[in-house]
Every structure is written in C-alpha cells, then in structure tokens.
Amino acid sequence: MTEYDNTNSGIAGKPWPEQNFILQGKLNIMGEDGHVAIITAQTKTGEKRLEVYQKVGVLFENKDKTDDDNKPDYSGPLDGIHQDWRIAGWRGEKDGRKYLSLKVSEMQPKDDESKPEPQETSTQEMDDDIPF
C-alpha cells in the first residue's frame, strides 16, 4: 500500500463548534516578530484551552479565474523564511461541508511581456549622449 504524501499541501474548513477566535496580535520569538491568533477550544474531556496560531502567509482572491480553469481561487506569498514561496487555495465542498484545499510551492518568475527588448547600441553612439 502506498503512503499518502501530504508534503506542501493541506486543507482548511469551518472551525469545530467549540473553537472560537478571541484575540489577535504580535508575538516576538527569538527576536523575530510574528502575527498570532488565539482560539479557545476544548479537549475531548471538556477541558478548556487556548490555542496559539502563527500567521504563515496571505491569500488574495484570484479575480482572473474562470469556472473552467484550474487556477487557484486564492493565492499569495508566504511569510518569514519562505518569502520566495507562495500559498494557493481552491474552494471545494464535500458532504455539504465547504473547505479550502491548500498547496505551497516556490514562486514562479512572471513573464513580463511589457519589458522592451534591449537594443544594441554602438559605443560611439553611447559616448555622444553622455551629458558631461
């Protein structure tokens, strides 16, 4: 049997009924500032606890997505040491429960078609244009 590899992927859904977002703020860990959220929750035995979550990135709505393409519904950069990575999310629903499927990957360089092609110039032409 093949083991499922969930590296660089995940899923998010509605909180459990006993989970409540109560606070947000900043937390400095080892000299690095980070954003945190505090959630109240309960153990299976009913013991109350506060869970501390650290922000890992930001998702923005993909306004260019159409219903028939595979582009993510949301995407954005990761924070911290993985700033050259992005997070993407696709909306889904199963058994009446909505969720967001998540993937992280290295950012791909964008093709910038608006960049003008470099023009070859002789050194003589360049010297004539120097203003001093």
SERO-4910 file (N, C-alpha, C, O; in steps of 0.05 Angstrom, whole numbers):
BEGIN
 pado doro    nc1    nc2    nc3   cac1   cac2   cac3    cc1    cc2    cc3    oc1    oc2    oc3
  Met    A     17    -24      0      0      0      0     18     25      0     37     27     15
  Thr    A     11     44    -17     27     69    -19     18     88      2     -6     92      7
  Glu    A     37    101     15     31    121     36     26    148     23     40    156      5
  Tyr    A      5    161     32     -3    187     22     18    208     30     25    210     53
  Asp    A     27    223     10     47    245     15     32    272     15     23    281     -5
  Asn    A     30    284     39     17    310     40     37    333     43     29    355     52
  Thr    A     61    329     34     82    350     35     72    374     19     63    371     -4
  Asn    A     74    398     30     67    423     17     38    425     10     31    438    -10
  Ser    A     20    411     25     -8    413     19    -24    411     46    -13    403     66
  Gly    A    -49    419     45    -66    418     68    -94    424     61   -101    428     38
  Ile    A   -111    427     82   -139    433     78   -149    449    102   -140    445    125
  Ala    A   -167    467     97   -179    483    119   -209    483    116   -219    485     93
  Gly    A   -223    482    138   -252    482    138   -262    499    161   -247    512    175
  Lys    A   -289    498    164   -301    513    186   -290    503    213   -284    479    216
  Pro    A   -287    521    232   -278    512    259   -299    493    271   -322    494    264
  Trp    A   -289    477    290   -308    460    305   -325    478    322   -317    501    328
  Pro    A   -349    469    330   -367    487    346   -354    497    371   -361    519    380
  Glu    A   -336    482    383   -323    491    408   -299    510    404   -287    518    424
  Gln    A   -292    516    379   -270    534    374   -280    562    368   -299    566    353
  Asn    A   -268    581    381   -275    610    378   -250    627    376   -233    626    393
  Phe    A   -249    643    355   -228    663    352   -233    685    372   -254    697    372
  Ile    A   -213    690    389   -218    710    410   -198    733    409   -206    756    416
  Leu    A   -174    729    401   -153    750    402   -135    748    378   -132    726    366
  Gln    A   -122    770    371   -101    770    351    -81    791    359    -87    809    374
  Gly    A    -56    787    350    -35    806    358     -8    798    347     -6    783    328
  Lys    A     13    808    361     40    802    353     54    786    376     47    789    399
  Leu    A     73    770    368     89    755    387    117    754    376    122    747    353
  Asn    A    136    762    394    165    761    386    176    735    396    176    730    420
  Ile    A    187    719    378    200    694    385    229    695    376    234    697    352
  Met    A    247    694    394    276    694    388    284    718    371    300    716    353
  Gly    A    272    742    377    279    766    362    263    771    337    267    791    323
  Glu    A    246    752    329    230    754    304    201    760    311    189    744    326
  Asp    A    190    783    301    162    789    306    145    772    287    151    768    264
  Gly    A    122    763    297    103    748    281     75    755    290     71    765    312
  His    A     56    750    273     28    754    279     16    728    289     22    707    279
  Val    A     -1    730    309    -13    707    321    -44    711    324    -54    733    325
  Ala    A    -58    688    326    -86    688    332    -90    669    356    -77    648    357
  Ile    A   -108    676    374   -114    659    397   -143    648    393   -161    663    388
  Ile    A   -145    622    396   -170    608    392   -177    593    418   -159    579    429
  Thr    A   -202    595    428   -210    578    450   -218    551    439   -230    550    417
  Ala    A   -213    530    454   -220    503    445   -225    486    470   -220    495    492
  Gln    A   -233    461    465   -237    442    487   -224    416    480   -224    408    457
  Thr    A   -214    402    500   -204    375    496   -229    356    495   -251    365    500
  Lys    A   -225    331    488   -247    312    487   -259    308    515   -283    300    517
  Thr    A   -244    314    536   -255    311    563   -268    337    573   -278    338    595
  Gly    A   -269    358    555   -283    383    562   -265    404    575   -275    425    582
  Glu    A   -239    398    578   -221    417    589   -216    440    569   -211    435    546
  Lys    A   -219    465    579   -215    488    561   -186    494    558   -169    490    576
  Arg    A   -179    504    534   -151    512    529   -152    535    509   -171    539    495
  Leu    A   -129    549    507   -125    570    487   -104    559    468    -83    550    476
  Glu    A   -110    560    442    -91    552    422    -79    577    409    -94    595    402
  Val    A    -53    577    405    -39    600    393    -30    592    364    -16    572    361
  Tyr    A    -40    607    345    -34    601    316    -16    624    306    -21    647    312
  Gln    A      4    617    290     21    638    279     15    641    249     12    621    235
  Lys    A     14    665    240      9    671    212     32    661    195     55    665    201
  Val    A     25    648    173     46    637    155     45    651    127     64    648    112
  Gly    A     23    664    121     21    677     95     -5    691     91    -21    694    110
  Val    A    -10    700     67    -34    715     60    -45    704     34    -31    698     16
  Leu    A    -72    703     32    -85    694      8   -102    718     -3   -117    731     12
  Phe    A   -100    722    -29   -116    742    -43   -134    728    -63   -126    709    -75
  Glu    A   -158    739    -67   -176    727    -86   -165    730   -115   -154    751   -122
  Asn    A   -167    709   -131   -159    709   -158   -182    719   -176   -200    704   -182
  Lys    A   -181    744   -183   -203    756   -198   -203    747   -228   -223    752   -242
  Asp    A   -181    735   -237   -180    726   -265   -189    698   -269   -190    688   -292
  Lys    A   -197    684   -248   -205    656   -250   -232    654   -264   -250    669   -259
  Thr    A   -234    634   -281   -260    627   -294   -268    599   -283   -252    585   -272
  Asp    A   -293    592   -287   -303    567   -276   -290    543   -289   -290    521   -277
  Asp    A   -280    546   -313   -269    522   -327   -239    520   -327   -228    506   -343
  Asp    A   -225    535   -310   -196    532   -309   -187    521   -281   -203    520   -262
  Asn    A   -162    513   -280   -151    501   -255   -136    520   -238   -123    513   -218
  Lys    A   -138    546   -244   -124    566   -228   -135    566   -200   -159    560   -196
  Pro    A   -119    573   -180   -129    574   -153   -149    597   -150   -149    617   -164
  Asp    A   -168    593   -130   -187    614   -124   -173    636   -108   -182    659   -110
  Tyr    A   -152    629    -94   -137    648    -77   -107    642    -79   -100    618    -83
  Ser    A    -90    662    -77    -61    657    -75    -48    681    -63    -59    703    -63
  Gly    A    -24    676    -53     -9    698    -41     18    688    -30     24    664    -31
  Pro    A     34    707    -20     61    700    -11     61    687     17     43    693     33
  Leu    A     81    671     22     86    661     50    103    682     64    116    698     52
  Asp    A    102    681     90    117    700    107    144    687    116    149    663    111
  Gly    A    160    703    130    184    692    143    205    682    124    211    694    104
  Ile    A    217    659    132    240    649    117    232    638     90    249    631     73
  His    A    206    635     84    197    624     59    184    646     41    164    640     28
  Gln    A    195    670     41    184    692     26    185    688     -4    172    702    -19
  Asp    A    201    669    -13    203    663    -42    184    640    -49    187    629    -71
  Trp    A    166    633    -31    146    613    -36    118    626    -35    115    648    -25
  Arg    A     98    612    -46     71    622    -46     52    601    -36     59    577    -36
  Ile    A     29    609    -27      8    591    -19    -16    596    -37    -22    618    -44
  Ala    A    -29    574    -45    -52    576    -63    -75    560    -51    -70    540    -38
  Gly    A   -100    569    -56   -123    555    -45   -145    552    -66   -151    570    -81
  Trp    A   -158    528    -65   -180    522    -83   -205    515    -66   -203    499    -48
  Arg    A   -227    528    -71   -252    523    -57   -263    495    -65   -260    487    -88
  Gly    A   -275    482    -45   -288    456    -51   -310    451    -31   -314    466    -12
  Glu    A   -325    430    -36   -346    422    -18   -349    392    -20   -349    380    -41
  Lys    A   -352    379      4   -356    350      5   -375    345     28   -372    355     50
  Asp    A   -395    329     22   -416    322     42   -428    346     55   -433    346     79
  Gly    A   -432    367     40   -445    392     50   -426    410     66   -435    431     76
  Arg    A   -401    402     69   -381    418     84   -363    432     64   -350    419     48
  Lys    A   -361    459     66   -343    474     49   -315    473     61   -311    472     85
  Tyr    A   -295    473     43   -267    473     52   -250    488     32   -259    495     11
  Leu    A   -225    493     40   -205    505     22   -181    487     21   -168    482     42
  Ser    A   -175    476     -2   -152    459     -6   -128    477    -10   -129    495    -26
  Leu    A   -106    471      3    -83    489      3    -58    475     -8    -54    451     -3
  Lys    A    -42    490    -23    -16    480    -33      4    502    -30     -2    526    -34
  Val    A     29    495    -23     50    515    -23     71    506    -44     75    482    -48
  Ser    A     83    526    -57    103    520    -77    122    544    -81    115    566    -72
  Glu    A    144    539    -93    162    561    -99    149    580   -119    135    571   -137
  Met    A    154    606   -115    143    625   -134    156    621   -161    180    617   -163
  Gln    A    140    623   -182    150    621   -209    155    650   -220    138    667   -216
  Pro    A    177    654   -234    181    681   -245    160    687   -266    152    670   -282
  Lys    A    150    712   -264    129    720   -283    141    729   -309    162    742   -310
  Asp    A    129    721   -331    137    731   -357    127    760   -360    103    764   -361
  Asp    A    146    778   -363    138    806   -365    139    814   -394    161    821   -404
  Glu    A    117    813   -408    116    819   -436    119    849   -442    124    857   -465
  Ser    A    115    865   -421    116    894   -426    144    905   -426    149    928   -432
  Lys    A    164    887   -419    192    896   -419    201    901   -448    198    883   -465
  Pro    A    213    924   -454    223    928   -481    248    911   -486    263    905   -467
  Glu    A    251    902   -510    274    887   -518    299    904   -517    298    928   -525
  Pro    A    321    894   -506    345    910   -506    354    916   -534    354    899   -551
  Gln    A    362    941   -538    371    950   -565    401    951   -565    414    961   -546
  Glu    A    413    941   -587    442    943   -589    449    971   -597    437    983   -615
  Thr    A    469    982   -583    479   1009   -589    509   1008   -590    522    995   -574
  Ser    A    520   1022   -609    549   1022   -611    560   1040   -589    546   1058   -579
  Thr    A    585   1036   -582    598   1053   -561    600   1081   -570    599   1099   -554
  Gln    A    603   1086   -596    606   1113   -606    580   1128   -600    580   1151   -591
  Glu    A    556   1116   -605    531   1129   -600    527   1135   -570    517   1156   -563
  Met    A    536   1116   -554    533   1120   -525    550   1143   -515    541   1158   -498
  Asp    A    575   1145   -524    593   1167   -516    582   1194   -524    585   1213   -509
  Asp    A    569   1196   -546    558   1221   -555    535   1231   -537    531   1255   -536
  Asp    A    521   1213   -524    498   1221   -507    505   1227   -478    488   1235   -463
  Ile    A    530   1223   -470    537   1229   -443    537   1259   -438    551   1274   -452
  Pro    A    521   1268   -417    518   1296   -414    541   1311   -401    539   1335   -397
  Phe    A    563   1298   -393    584   1313   -380    611   1307   -392    631   1318   -383
***
